[in-house]
Amino acid sequence: MKSLLKTITYVLIALLAHAAAQAQSWSPTRPIRVLIAYPPGGANDANARAIAHKLTEIFKQQVIVDNRPGANGIVAGSLAAKANADGHTLFSIDIAHTANPALYNDMPYDTLKDFAPIVLTGRVPMVLLTHPAQPYRTIKELLAYARANAGKLNYGSAGVGSAMYLVAESFKTMAALDIVQIAYKGGGPALIELGGGQLPLAFISLVAGMPMVQSGRARVLGVSSLKPHPGFPDVPSISESGVPGFEFYLWQGIIGPAALPRTVVARLNSEINNVMNDREVRDRLVQAGNELVGGTPEQAGRYIRSEVERWLKTIKPEMRVSR
């Protein structure tokens, strides 16, 4: 028995050593490019830059953020899908990446087959806001009002495919509501209209929305996390307030081309997880409202697949468009 236990112990030690060696067996030989699907200045861009800065120190190679906005992320996605699978081109994705297959008829790549998941980085819940003069003060009151006024209640979005649109459509589906989108040129104009009382409803990120509530320009009805957010424990979750199971996050992750070798994926996953545990980076991301995620490539892959499936169910075929 002792001999068997010794053998098992030696095997486990050997496996762990092999896994560690695999994770360390690749290093970049030139600058790494991280594609971003948005212009500089947004949350995805800021978070990617925080991680890239620390990775530059670790790899002793520049990790450069390359902003390639356009077509709801498809411009950057096309570049990432066609890039050499050697670890020197990565793609910082968010919810748009997984919603695009349900939104567009003519995708130039396969969202699941043409990429290798590396790691999830962060997520931020959204809040549902209304103007203080509106007659409903809770999610349950809103549901009753919307059902009594089917097709008459509007919500604001930054356009089809935007996070504001996706969360509202998910809310509509799960709550079985008939509310109508008003598309603005961005989230800012929608919030101005809501604050002025011209727009009844809008979802916005927790970080951007709560200052409006605190200033009295908006009323918060609920948060899109399953439980109340630790930073705002008095704000009820929508799931606990009348739409069971409703959950939505502005999330982000890192992927690469599909043929990325496992050793490259393992090293990148290990180092990005380490970066997110660095106090300076962690503080910066958390102060921006992020809940840090991390984890394995397999966990990232399962989450990405679940999000693709979610939007294929939520976004009706007649809502699909061509680019």
MIVO-862565 format. One record per atom (N, C-alpha, C, CB): residue in one letter; x, y, z. Coordinates in steps of 0.1 Angstrom, whole numbers, padded with zeros to 4 digits, always signed. Each point is the difference from the previous one (the first is absolute). Glycine has a CB too. Layout:
# MIVO-862565
AXYZ...
***
This chain:
# MIVO-862565
M+0008-0012+0000M-0008+0012+0000M+0009+0013+0000M-0018-0013+0012K+0028+0013-0003K+0009+0011+0000K+0007+0002-0013K+0004-0004+0024S+0000-0007-0030S+0006+0001-0013S-0009+0006-0011S+0014-0020+0006L-0027+0016-0006L-0010+0006-0009L-0001+0014+0002L-0012-0022+0000L+0011+0027+0013L-0002+0014+0003L+0012+0008-0005L-0014-0006+0020K+0026+0000-0018K+0012+0007-0005K+0000+0002-0015K+0013-0009+0020T-0018-0002-0026T+0000+0001-0015T-0010+0010-0005T+0006-0024-0001I-0018+0025+0007I-0010+0010-0003I+0005+0014+0002I-0018-0016+0006T+0025+0018+0006T+0006+0013+0003T+0010+0004-0010T-0003-0004+0024Y+0012-0005-0028Y+0010+0003-0010Y-0007+0004-0014Y+0017-0015+0012V-0027+0008-0015V-0007+0002-0013V-0006+0014+0001V-0005-0024-0004L-0002+0028+0015L-0006+0013+0001L+0010+0011-0001L-0018-0010+0014I+0029+0008-0007I+0011+0010+0000I+0005+0002-0014I+0006-0005+0023A-0004-0006-0030A+0005+0001-0014A-0010+0007-0009A+0012-0022+0004L-0025+0019-0002L-0011+0007-0008L+0000+0015+0002L-0013-0021+0000L+0014+0024+0013L+0000+0015+0003L+0012+0007-0006L-0013-0005+0021A+0024-0002-0020A+0013+0006-0005A-0001+0001-0015A+0013-0010+0019H-0019+0000-0026H-0002+0001-0014H-0009+0011-0004H+0003-0024-0001A-0014+0026+0008A-0010+0011-0002A+0007+0013+0001A-0019-0014+0008A+0027+0016+0003A+0007+0013+0002A+0010+0002-0011A-0003-0002+0024A+0010-0008-0029A+0009+0001-0010A-0007+0004-0013A+0016-0017+0011Q-0027+0011-0014Q-0008+0003-0012Q-0004+0015+0000Q-0008-0024-0001A+0004+0029+0012A-0005+0014+0001A+0012+0009-0002A-0018-0007+0016Q+0030+0003-0013Q+0011+0009-0001Q+0008-0002-0013Q+0001+0000+0025S-0005-0010-0034S+0008-0004-0011S-0001+0009-0012S-0003-0023+0008W-0005+0033-0008W-0001+0010-0011W+0002+0014+0005W-0016-0015-0012S+0023+0022+0005S+0002+0015+0002S+0000+0007-0013S+0014-0005+0021P-0020+0017-0021P-0001+0008-0012P+0014+0004-0005P-0023+0008+0006T+0025-0007-0019T+0013+0004-0006T-0001+0013-0006T+0005-0024-0004R-0017+0030+0004R-0001+0014-0006R-0013+0006+0007R+0011-0006-0022P-0014+0019+0020P-0011+0006+0007P-0013-0008-0003P+0011+0022-0002I-0020-0022+0013I-0013-0006-0001I-0010+0011-0003I+0007-0018+0016R-0016+0015-0025R-0011+0010-0003R-0013-0005+0005R+0012+0007-0021V-0019+0002+0029V-0013-0003+0006V-0010+0008-0008V+0010-0006+0023L-0018+0000-0031L-0011+0007-0008L-0011+0004+0009L+0007-0013-0020I-0012+0025+0019I-0011+0005+0007I-0011+0005-0010I+0015+0007+0020A-0027-0011-0018A-0011+0003-0010A-0006+0014+0002A-0004-0024-0001Y+0010+0032+0009Y-0006+0014+0003Y+0011+0010-0001Y-0018-0010+0015P+0014+0023-0016P+0010+0011+0000P+0006+0001+0014P-0013+0012-0017P+0024-0005+0019P+0007+0002+0013P-0010+0007+0009P+0023+0001-0011G-0021-0005+0024G-0008+0008+0011G-0011-0008+0006G+0006+0020-0012G-0011-0031+0006G-0011-0007+0006G+0005-0010+0010G-0012+0002-0021A+0003-0009+0028A+0003-0010+0010A+0009-0011-0005A-0021+0006+0012N+0017-0012-0023N+0008-0011-0006N+0014+0004-0003N-0021-0009-0010D+0023+0021+0005D+0013+0006-0004D+0008+0002+0013D-0009+0011-0020A+0003-0005+0030A+0007+0004+0013A+0005-0013+0007A-0014+0021+0002N+0005-0031-0001N+0003-0012+0007N+0011-0008-0008N-0023-0001+0009A+0022+0000-0022A+0011-0006-0008A+0013+0006+0002A-0017-0007-0017R+0017+0021+0017R+0013+0007+0002R+0006-0003+0014R-0008+0018-0016A+0000-0019+0026A+0005-0003+0013A+0007-0014+0000A-0018+0015+0011I+0012-0024-0017I+0006-0014-0001I+0012+0000-0009I-0023-0010+0004A+0022+0017-0015A+0011+0000-0010A+0013+0006+0006A-0017+0002-0018H+0015+0009+0026H+0011+0006+0006H+0008-0009+0009H-0012+0021+0000K+0005-0029+0008K+0007-0010+0009K+0006-0012-0008K-0016+0007+0019L+0009-0011-0029L+0005-0011-0008L+0013+0004-0007L-0023-0008-0004T+0024+0021+0000T+0013+0005-0006T+0011-0002+0010T-0013+0017-0013E+0011-0015+0025E+0011-0002+0010E+0003-0015+0002E-0008+0021+0012I-0002-0029-0013I+0002-0015+0002I+0008-0006-0012I-0021-0001+0014F+0016+0004-0026F+0005-0006-0012F+0013+0007-0005F-0023-0007-0005K+0026+0019+0010K+0011+0008-0006K-0001+0002-0015K+0015-0010+0018Q-0028+0011-0022Q-0004+0003-0013Q-0012+0010+0001Q+0009-0022-0010Q-0009+0032+0001Q-0011+0009+0000Q-0014-0007-0003Q+0016+0018-0007V-0026-0016+0015V-0013-0005-0002V-0008+0013-0004V+0002-0020+0016I-0006+0021-0028I-0006+0012-0006I-0015-0002-0003I+0023+0006-0010V-0030+0004+0015V-0015+0000-0002V-0002+0007-0014V-0005+0001+0025D-0002-0008-0034D-0003+0004-0013D-0015+0002-0002D+0021-0012-0009N-0025+0024+0009N-0015+0003-0001N-0004-0001-0015N+0001+0015+0020R-0011-0024-0022R-0005-0002-0014R-0016-0001+0001R+0021-0012-0007P-0027+0024+0009P-0014+0001+0002P-0007-0003-0014P+0002+0016+0020G-0015-0020-0019G-0008-0001-0012G-0008-0013+0000G+0017+0013-0012A-0030-0012+0007A-0009-0011-0003A-0002-0008+0013A+0008-0001-0023N-0010+0008+0034N-0003-0007+0013N+0010-0010+0004N-0024+0003-0005G+0037-0001+0002G+0011-0008+0004G+0005-0010-0011G-0009+0002+0022I+0002-0002-0034I+0003-0010-0010I+0013+0004-0007I-0025-0005-0003V+0028+0018+0002V+0013+0004-0007V+0011-0006+0008V-0010+0022-0008A+0011-0020+0021A+0010-0006+0008A+0000-0015+0001A-0001+0021+0014G-0011-0026-0014G-0001-0015+0000G+0005-0006-0012G-0020+0002+0014S+0018+0004-0026S+0005-0005-0013S+0015-0001+0000S-0020+0009-0011L+0026+0002+0017L+0015+0000+0000L+0005-0011+0010L+0000+0025-0005A-0007-0026+0016A+0005-0010+0010A-0001-0015-0006A-0007+0016+0019A-0004-0018-0026A-0003-0014-0005A+0011-0003-0011A-0025+0002+0005K+0030+0007-0012K+0009-0002-0011K+0015+0001+0004K-0018+0008-0016A+0020-0004+0029A+0014+0003+0004A+0008-0013+0001A-0008+0020+0012N+0021-0019-0012N+0008-0012+0002N-0002-0005+0015N+0017+0008-0017A-0019-0021+0018A-0003-0006+0013A+0013-0003+0007A-0021-0010-0009D+0028+0021+0013D+0013-0002+0007D+0000+0008+0013D+0011-0003-0022G-0022+0008+0027G-0001+0007+0013G+0003+0015-0001G+0007-0021+0010H-0004+0026-0022H+0004+0014-0001H-0011+0009-0004H+0023-0008-0006T-0035+0002+0003T-0012+0008-0002T-0012-0006+0009T+0008+0006-0024L-0013+0003+0032L-0011-0004+0009L-0012+0009-0003L+0016-0008+0018F-0027+0004-0012F-0012+0008-0003F-0008+0002+0014F-0002-0009-0024S+0000+0021+0028S-0007+0003+0013S-0015+0001-0004S+0020+0012+0011I-0028-0022-0007I-0014+0000-0004I-0009+0004+0011I+0006-0018-0016D-0019+0020+0012D-0010+0003+0010D-0013-0006-0005D+0011+0021+0008I-0022-0017-0003I-0013-0006-0003I-0003+0001-0015I-0008+0006+0023A+0012+0004-0030A-0003+0002-0014A+0005-0012-0008A+0000+0025+0003H+0011-0030+0001H+0006-0011-0007H-0009-0013-0001H+0023+0009+0007T-0030-0011+0004T-0008-0012+0001T-0014+0003-0005T+0013-0008+0020A-0017+0020-0021A-0014+0004-0005A+0000+0001-0015A-0004+0012+0021N+0016-0009-0027N+0000+0002-0015N-0005-0012-0008N+0019+0015+0004P-0017-0027-0001P-0006-0011-0008P-0015+0000+0000P+0020-0014+0005A-0026+0019+0005A-0015+0001+0000A-0005+0013-0007A+0000-0013+0021L+0009+0023-0022L-0004+0013-0006L+0002+0001-0015L+0006+0010+0022Y+0005-0016-0027Y+0003+0002-0014Y-0001-0013-0008Y+0016+0018+0008N-0021-0016-0020N-0001-0011-0010N+0013-0004-0006N-0024+0007-0004D+0033+0002+0003D+0012-0003-0008D+0013+0002+0008D-0013+0008-0020M+0014-0016+0030M+0013+0000+0008M+0011-0005-0008M-0013-0003+0021P+0025+0010-0021P+0012-0005-0007P+0008-0010+0007P+0000+0022-0011Y-0004-0026+0022Y+0007-0011+0008Y-0010-0007+0009Y+0022+0013-0001D-0018-0024+0006D-0008-0008+0010D+0005+0004+0014D-0003-0019-0017T-0006+0024+0024T+0003+0006+0014T+0006-0011+0009T-0018+0017-0003L+0013-0029+0002L+0005-0011+0008L+0011-0008-0005L-0023-0001+0008K+0023-0002-0021K+0010-0008-0006K+0013+0007-0004K-0018-0014-0008D+0018+0027+0006D+0011+0007-0006D+0009+0006+0011D-0013+0004-0020F+0010-0006+0033F+0008+0006+0011F+0003-0010+0011F-0011+0022-0006A+0022-0019+0013A+0004-0008+0011A-0002+0008+0013A+0017-0013-0014P-0026+0009+0023P-0002+0008+0012P+0012-0001+0009P-0024-0005-0001I+0028+0016+0007I+0011+0001+0009I-0004+0002+0015I+0014+0008-0019V-0021+0003+0021V-0004+0003+0014V-0011+0010+0000V+0023-0006+0008L-0032+0006+0002L-0010+0011+0003L+0007+0009+0009L-0020-0015-0003T+0018+0028+0001T+0007+0010+0009T-0009+0007+0010T+0016+0003-0019G-0026+0004+0014G-0008+0007+0010G-0015+0001-0004G+0020+0013+0007R-0028-0009+0002R-0014+0002-0004R-0006+0011+0009R-0002-0024-0007V-0008+0031+0002V-0007+0011+0007V-0015-0002-0002V+0020+0016-0003P-0028-0016+0013P-0014-0001-0002P-0006+0014-0005P-0001-0018+0018M-0011+0017-0022M-0007+0012-0005M-0012+0003+0010M+0007-0004-0025V-0011+0017+0024V-0012+0003+0008V-0011+0005-0009V+0015+0006+0020L-0027-0008-0016L-0012+0005-0008L-0004+0013+0007L-0007-0024-0007L+0007+0035-0001L-0003+0013+0005L-0013+0005-0006L+0024+0005+0003T-0031+0003+0005T-0012+0008-0005T+0001+0014+0005T-0014-0022-0001H+0005+0030-0004H+0000+0014+0005H-0009+0000+0013H+0003+0010-0023P+0001-0002+0033P-0007+0000+0013P-0015+0003-0001P+0021+0007+0010A-0025+0000-0021A-0014+0003-0002A-0009-0011-0005A+0007+0023-0004Q-0001-0034+0000Q-0007-0012-0006Q-0008-0006+0012Q+0017-0004-0018P-0029-0002+0015P-0009-0005+0010P+0005-0013+0007P-0018+0010-0013Y+0028-0017+0008Y+0004-0013+0006Y+0013+0003+0008Y-0011-0014-0019R+0012+0007+0030R+0012+0002+0009R+0008-0013+0002R-0013+0019+0011T+0007-0030-0015T+0007-0013+0002T-0002-0008-0013T-0004+0000+0025I+0012-0011-0026I-0001-0008-0012I-0014-0006-0001I+0024-0006+0002K-0030+0002+0009K-0014-0006-0001K-0010+0010-0005K+0006-0015+0019E-0005+0027-0014E-0009+0011-0005E+0003+0003-0015E-0001+0010+0023L+0013-0010-0027L+0003+0002-0014L-0006-0011-0009L+0021+0011+0006L-0020-0024-0001L-0005-0011-0008L-0016+0001-0001L+0019-0015+0008A-0025+0019+0002A-0015+0002+0000A-0003+0011-0009A-0002-0008+0023Y+0009+0019-0023Y-0003+0012-0008Y+0003-0003-0015Y+0006+0015+0019A+0005-0022-0022A+0003-0003-0014A-0010-0010-0006A+0024+0004+0005R-0029-0013+0003R-0010-0010-0005R-0013+0007-0002R+0012-0018+0011A-0015+0028-0003A-0013+0008-0002A+0001+0010-0011A-0005-0003+0024N+0017+0005-0029N+0003+0010-0010N+0009-0006-0011N-0003+0019+0016A-0001-0031-0021A+0008-0007-0009A+0003+0008-0013A-0010-0021+0009G+0023+0021-0013G+0004+0008-0012G+0001+0015+0002G-0011-0019-0013K+0008+0024+0024K+0000+0014+0002K+0012+0006+0008K-0025-0001-0001L+0032-0009+0007L+0012+0004+0009L+0013-0001-0008L-0013-0007+0021N+0021+0017-0021N+0012+0000-0008N+0013-0002+0009N-0011+0014-0017Y+0021-0020+0011Y+0013+0000+0007Y+0010+0005-0010Y-0006-0020+0014G+0017+0026-0008G+0010+0006-0009G+0012-0009-0001G-0007+0022+0007S+0013-0022-0019S+0012-0008-0002S+0010+0008-0009S-0013-0021+0002A+0025+0016-0003A+0010+0006-0009A+0000-0007-0013A+0014+0006+0020G-0025-0012-0024G-0002-0006-0013G+0000-0015+0001G+0011+0019-0010V-0016-0026+0000V+0000-0014-0001V+0014-0006+0002V-0020+0001-0016G+0021-0011+0024G+0013-0006+0003G+0007+0006+0012G+0002-0005-0024S-0006+0017+0028S+0007+0006+0012S-0004-0008+0013S+0000+0023-0012A+0008-0021+0022A-0003-0007+0013A-0014+0005+0005A+0025-0003+0005M-0028+0016-0006M-0013+0005+0004M-0011-0007-0007M+0011+0022+0005Y-0009-0025-0017Y-0011-0007-0008Y-0001-0015+0004Y+0005+0016-0019L+0007-0022+0020L+0000-0015+0004L-0006-0003+0013L+0020-0002-0014V-0017+0010+0024V-0005-0002+0014V-0015+0002+0000V+0022+0007+0010A-0027+0004-0017A-0014+0003-0001A-0008-0011-0007A+0006+0025+0001E+0000-0030-0012E-0007-0011-0007E-0001-0013+0008E+0008+0011-0021S+0003-0013+0029S+0000-0012+0009S-0010+0002+0011S+0024-0004-0005F-0025+0016+0010F-0010+0003+0010F-0014-0001-0005F+0016+0016+0011K-0019-0011-0024K-0013-0001-0006K-0004-0015-0002K+0005+0021-0012T+0005-0029+0008T-0003-0014-0003T-0003-0008+0013T+0015+0001-0019M-0007+0001+0030M-0002-0007+0012M-0012+0004+0008M+0024-0003+0001A-0027+0016-0003A-0012+0006+0008A-0013-0001-0009A+0016+0015+0013A-0015-0019-0025A-0011+0000-0010A-0007+0013-0001A-0003-0024+0006L+0011+0034-0009L-0005+0014-0001L+0000+0004-0015L+0008+0005+0023D-0017+0005-0026D+0000+0007-0013D+0004+0014+0002D-0018-0015-0009I+0032+0018+0009I+0005+0013+0001I+0008+0003-0012I+0000-0001+0025V+0001+0014-0029V+0005+0003-0013V+0014+0008+0001V-0024+0001-0008Q+0033-0005-0001Q+0013+0007+0000Q-0001+0013-0006Q+0011-0022-0001I-0004+0032+0007I+0004+0013-0007I+0015+0000-0001I-0021+0012+0009A+0026-0012-0021A+0015-0001-0002A+0005+0014-0001A-0002-0022-0012Y+0013+0025+0020Y+0007+0012+0000Y+0014-0002-0006Y-0013+0008+0021K+0020+0003-0023K+0013-0001-0006K+0011-0004+0011K-0006+0017-0017G+0002-0020+0029G+0008-0004+0010G-0007-0001+0013G+0020+0010-0012G-0013-0015+0023G-0007-0001+0013G-0001+0014+0006G+0009-0023+0003G+0000+0032-0005G-0001+0013+0005G-0013+0007-0003G+0025+0001-0001P-0028+0001-0012P-0013+0006-0004P-0012-0006+0007P+0010+0007-0021A-0010-0021+0022A-0012-0007+0006A-0001+0004+0014A+0003-0019-0016L+0008+0020+0023L-0001+0004+0015L-0004+0014+0002L+0018-0017+0004I-0014+0026-0013I-0004+0014+0000I-0016+0000-0001I+0022+0008-0010E-0027-0015+0001E-0015+0000-0002E-0006-0006+0012E+0003-0002-0025L+0002-0009+0031L-0006-0006+0011L+0001+0010+0012L+0007-0023-0008G+0004+0029+0010G+0001+0010+0011G-0009+0012-0001G+0023-0007+0002G-0027+0010-0015G-0009+0011-0002G-0015-0004+0000G+0018+0010-0013G-0020-0023+0014G-0014-0005+0001G-0006-0004-0013G-0002+0014+0020Q+0010-0013-0031Q-0006-0003-0013Q+0001-0015-0003Q+0006+0023-0008L+0002-0030+0015L+0002-0015-0003L-0004-0007+0013L+0018+0004-0017P-0027-0014+0016P-0004-0007+0012P+0010-0009+0006P-0022+0001-0009L+0030-0009+0001L+0008-0011+0005L+0014+0000-0007L-0021-0013+0006A+0031+0009+0001A+0013-0003-0007A+0008-0009+0010A-0001+0022-0014F+0008-0031+0008F+0010-0008+0007F+0014+0007-0002F-0014-0022-0002I+0022+0023+0012I+0013+0006-0001I+0009-0007+0010I-0009+0022-0008S+0022-0022+0006S+0009-0006+0009S-0001+0005+0014S+0016-0004-0019L-0014-0004+0029L-0001+0004+0014L+0009+0013+0002L-0004-0024+0007V+0016+0024-0012V+0009+0011+0002V-0005+0013-0005V+0019-0016-0001A-0025+0015-0011A-0005+0013-0007A-0014+0004+0006A+0013-0006-0021G-0021-0004+0025G-0014+0003+0004G-0002+0005+0014G-0005-0017-0015M+0013+0012+0025M-0002+0003+0014M+0002+0015+0003M+0006-0023+0006P+0004+0030-0012P+0001+0014+0002P-0012+0008-0004P+0024-0002-0004M-0032-0002-0006M-0012+0006-0004M-0011-0002+0011M+0006-0003-0024V-0006-0009+0030V-0009-0002+0011V+0003+0008+0012V-0003-0023-0009Q+0016+0024+0012Q+0004+0007+0012Q-0002+0015-0001Q+0017-0018+0004S-0017+0023-0017S-0003+0014-0002S-0015+0004-0001S+0022+0001-0012G-0030-0012+0012G-0014+0002-0001G-0006+0001-0014G+0002+0012+0022R+0006-0014-0032R-0005+0001-0014R-0006-0013-0005R+0018+0017-0004A-0017-0028+0012A-0005-0012-0004A-0004-0008+0012A+0013+0000-0022R-0022-0010+0020R-0003-0010+0010R+0005-0013-0004R-0021+0013+0007V+0027-0021+0001V+0005-0013-0003V-0011-0010+0004V+0024+0007+0002L-0028-0016-0011L-0010-0010+0003L+0007-0014+0004L-0016+0012-0017G+0027-0015+0011G+0007-0012+0003G+0013-0002-0007G-0022-0010+0004V+0030+0001+0001V+0013-0003-0006V+0000-0014-0007V+0011+0014+0018S-0003-0015-0028S-0001-0012-0008S+0007-0012+0005S-0003+0015-0019S+0011-0014+0030S+0006-0012+0006S-0011-0008+0007S+0023+0012+0002L-0020-0025+0000L-0009-0009+0007L-0003+0005+0014L+0007-0019-0014K+0003+0024+0021K-0002+0006+0013K+0004+0014+0001K+0005-0022+0009P-0009+0030+0001P+0004+0014+0000P+0015+0002+0000P-0021+0004+0013H+0026+0006-0019H+0014+0003-0001H+0005+0004+0013H-0002+0007-0024P+0014-0012+0028P+0006+0004+0013P+0001+0015+0002P+0012-0022+0000G-0009+0029-0011G+0002+0014+0002G-0013+0008+0002G+0020-0002-0014F-0031-0004+0010F-0013+0007+0001F-0010-0011+0005F+0005+0017-0019P-0004-0021+0032P-0008-0011+0005P-0015+0003+0001P+0020-0007+0013D-0023+0020-0013D-0015+0004+0001D-0007-0001-0014D+0006+0015+0019V+0002-0017-0030V-0007-0001-0013V-0003-0015-0002V+0013+0020-0009P-0026-0023+0008P-0004-0014-0002P+0004-0006-0014P-0019+0004+0016S+0021-0016-0016S+0003-0007-0013S-0013-0001-0008S+0020-0012+0009I-0020+0013-0022I-0012-0002-0008I-0005-0015+0001I+0008+0018-0016S+0002-0027+0018S-0004-0014+0001S-0008-0003+0013S+0021-0006-0012E-0018+0013+0023E-0007-0002+0012E-0012+0009+0001E+0021-0006+0011S-0024+0014-0021S-0011+0010+0001S-0011-0002-0010S+0017+0016+0008G-0017-0028-0014G-0011-0003-0009G+0003-0007-0013G-0010+0019+0010V+0023-0020-0013V+0005-0007-0013V+0010-0010+0004V-0005+0021-0015P+0001-0032+0021P+0009-0010+0005P+0010-0005-0010P-0017-0007+0015G+0030+0006-0012G+0010-0004-0008G+0006+0010-0010G-0011-0021+0001F+0006+0033+0000F+0005+0011-0009F+0014+0003+0005F-0023+0009-0005E+0033-0009-0005E+0014+0003+0003E+0006+0005-0012E+0001-0017+0018F+0006+0028-0016F+0007+0006-0012F+0012+0008+0005F-0022+0002-0013Y+0033-0004+0006Y+0013+0008+0003Y+0006+0005-0013Y+0004-0014+0021L+0002+0026-0019L+0009+0005-0010L+0013-0008+0003L-0011+0023-0003W+0015-0033-0005W+0011-0008+0004W+0011+0001-0011W-0015-0016+0012Q+0027+0012-0008Q+0011+0001-0010Q+0009-0013+0001Q-0001+0026+0002G+0007-0029-0012G+0009-0011+0000G+0011+0001-0011G-0018-0014+0009I+0028+0005-0009I+0010+0000-0010I+0000-0013-0008I+0014+0015+0015I-0014-0014-0028I+0001-0012-0008I+0011+0002-0011I-0025-0004+0004G+0028-0007-0011G+0009+0001-0011G-0005-0008-0012G+0019+0003+0016P-0011-0004-0027P-0004-0008-0011P-0002-0015+0004P+0013+0016-0015A-0021-0023+0007A-0004-0014+0004A+0012-0009+0002A-0021+0004-0012A+0031-0003+0003A+0011-0010+0000A+0011+0003+0010A-0005-0004-0024L+0002+0013+0034L+0010+0004+0010L+0004-0013+0007L-0010+0023+0003P+0023-0026-0002P+0005-0012+0007P-0004+0000+0015P+0019-0002-0016R-0021-0010+0021R-0004-0001+0014R+0010+0006+0010R-0013-0020-0006T+0026+0019+0002T+0011+0006+0009T-0001+0015+0000T+0014-0019-0005V-0018+0025-0006V-0001+0015-0001V-0013+0004+0009V+0011+0000-0023V-0022-0007+0021V-0012+0003+0007V+0003-0001+0015V-0015-0009-0019A+0022-0002+0023A+0003-0002+0014A+0008+0011+0006A-0001-0025-0004R+0012+0029-0003R+0008+0011+0005R-0007+0013+0001R+0020-0012-0010L-0028+0015+0000L-0007+0013+0000L-0011+0000+0011L+0004+0002-0024N-0011-0014+0026N-0010-0001+0010N+0007+0002+0014N-0014-0015-0015S+0025+0008+0017S+0007+0001+0013S+0004+0014+0003S+0008-0023-0003E-0002+0030-0007E+0005+0014+0003E-0011+0010+0001E+0021-0006-0012I-0032+0005+0005I-0011+0009+0001I-0007-0001+0014I-0003+0000-0026N+0002-0013+0030N-0005-0002+0013N+0009+0006+0011N-0011-0021-0008N+0024+0020+0006N+0009+0006+0010N-0001+0015-0001N+0016-0019-0003V-0017+0025-0008V-0002+0014-0002V-0012+0005+0008V+0011+0000-0022M-0022-0007+0021M-0012+0005+0006M+0000-0002+0015M-0012-0006-0020N+0022-0001+0025N+0002-0001+0015N+0011+0010+0005N-0006-0025-0002D+0012+0032-0008D+0009+0010+0004D-0008+0012+0007D+0016-0007-0019R-0011+0011+0030R-0008+0010+0008R-0003+0013-0008R+0011-0009+0021E-0001+0014-0028E-0002+0012-0008E-0010-0001-0010E+0024+0006+0004V-0023-0017-0012V-0010-0003-0011V-0014-0003+0006V+0018-0008-0015R-0018+0000+0025R-0013-0004+0007R-0007+0013+0005R+0009-0022+0006D-0002+0031+0001D-0006+0012+0005D-0005+0009-0011D+0015-0001+0019R-0008+0001-0030R-0004+0009-0011R-0013-0006-0006R+0024+0007-0005L-0024-0020+0003L-0012-0005-0007L-0012+0000+0010L+0015-0015-0014V-0013+0012+0026V-0011+0000+0010V-0006+0014+0002V+0010-0019+0011Q-0001+0029-0011Q-0004+0014+0001Q-0009+0004-0012Q+0020+0006+0014A-0018-0012-0025A-0007+0003-0012A-0014-0008+0000A+0022+0005-0013G-0025-0012+0024G-0012-0007+0001G+0000-0015-0004G-0010+0022-0004N+0022-0027+0001N+0001-0014-0005N-0001-0010+0012N+0013+0008-0020E-0020-0019+0017E+0002-0012+0008E+0010-0009-0008E-0023+0001+0011L+0035-0004-0005L+0010-0007-0007L-0004-0015-0001L+0018+0016+0007V-0016-0022-0019V-0004-0014-0002V+0011-0010+0000V-0019+0009-0013G+0028-0009+0003G+0011-0009-0001G-0005-0014-0003G+0013+0014+0015G-0005-0024-0012G-0004-0014-0002G+0008-0006-0012G-0023+0005+0009T+0018-0017-0013T+0007-0008-0010T-0005+0003-0014T+0003-0018+0017P+0004+0014-0028P-0005+0002-0013P-0013-0008-0002P+0024+0003-0008E-0025-0014+0014E-0012-0008-0001E-0012+0007+0005E+0013-0021+0001Q-0012+0027+0011Q-0011+0008+0006Q-0003+0012-0009Q+0007-0007+0022A+0002+0013-0028A-0002+0011-0009A-0008-0005-0013A+0021+0012+0008G-0017-0023-0013G-0006-0006-0012G-0015-0004+0003G+0022-0008-0007R-0024+0003+0019R-0014-0004+0003R-0009+0013+0001R+0008-0021+0012Y-0002+0031-0006Y-0008+0012+0002Y-0003+0007-0013Y+0010+0003+0022I+0000-0003-0031I-0002+0006-0013I-0011-0007-0008I+0024+0008+0000R-0023-0022+0001R-0010-0008-0007R-0014+0003+0005R+0017-0018-0004S-0018+0019+0018S-0013+0002+0006S-0006+0014-0004S+0007-0015+0019E+0002+0025-0021E-0005+0013-0004E-0005+0000-0014E+0016+0010+0016V-0008-0017-0025V-0005-0001-0014V-0014-0007-0001V+0024-0002-0007E-0025-0009+0015E-0013-0007+0000E-0011+0009+0006E+0012-0022+0002R-0009+0030+0008R-0010+0009+0006R-0005+0010-0010R+0012-0002+0022W-0003+0008-0030W-0005+0010-0010W-0007-0006-0012W+0018+0015+0008L-0014-0027-0011L-0008-0007-0011L-0014-0003+0004L+0022-0010-0008K-0024+0008+0021K-0014-0002+0005K-0007+0013+0002K+0008-0021+0011T-0001+0032-0007T-0006+0012+0004T-0004+0009-0012T+0013-0001+0021I-0003+0002-0031I-0002+0009-0012I-0007-0008-0010I+0021+0013+0005K-0033-0009-0009K-0009-0007-0009K+0006+0001-0014K-0020+0005+0014P+0018-0015-0022P+0005+0000-0014P-0004+0012-0008P-0001-0024+0000E-0011+0029+0002E-0004+0012-0008E+0007+0013+0004E-0022-0011-0002M+0029+0010+0013M+0008+0012+0005M+0014+0000-0006M-0013+0000+0021R+0017-0011-0028R+0013+0000-0006R+0002+0010-0011R+0001-0024+0006V+0011+0029-0007V+0003+0010-0011V+0013-0004-0007V-0011+0018+0014S+0013-0012-0026S+0012-0002-0007S+0010+0012+0003S-0012-0012-0019R+0025+0009+0019R+0009+0011+0003R+0001+0010-0011R+0013-0016+0013
***
